[in-house]
Amino acid sequence: MSQYTLLTGDIVSFDNNQVTPIKADGEIKTNRFGESLFIPHSAKTAVELGKLDDNLFNLNKLMRSGYADPCPATRVLIETKDPLPDIDGLLIKRRFSIIDFCSAEIEKQHTKAVLDALLELEHVQQIQLDEVMQLQPPVQLSAK
């Protein structure tokens, strides 16, 4: 089973669409696409308010993007009108000039502290998962 450290610091395992909380307190949900989400209780309000995109907790997307532990960081997109302050464990990769977003990595060992610091900033509008689509080789169909 693959293990995932979520941005809240909660840890779950995920395999064959089965979610197992390891060190986690939250709710397992299935979205309209049949994908499994684990919404930690500590993030529920921020998800409901739109500050945290629920894809941050979409285990199918985390798996497809290669964010299973021991991957050391989770890439995110942060919607913000102002530059972000220095936060230990947050590495700003790129600030986009035509839209109010920056690309960043959050080190998993600092996830909870970084998330708490970002959510306290008034100018942070939303945090989203920066999905990395893994290219798969084309499937060869056998001739009959």
Secondary structure, DSSP 4 states (H G I P E B T S, - for coil): -EEEE-TTS-EEEEETTEEEEEE--EEEEE-TTS-EEEEEGGGHHHHHTTSB-GGGGBHHHHHHTT--TT--EEEEEEEESSPPPP-TTEEEEEE-SSSSEEEEEEEGGGHHHHHHHHHH-TTEEEEEE---PPP-PPPPPPP-
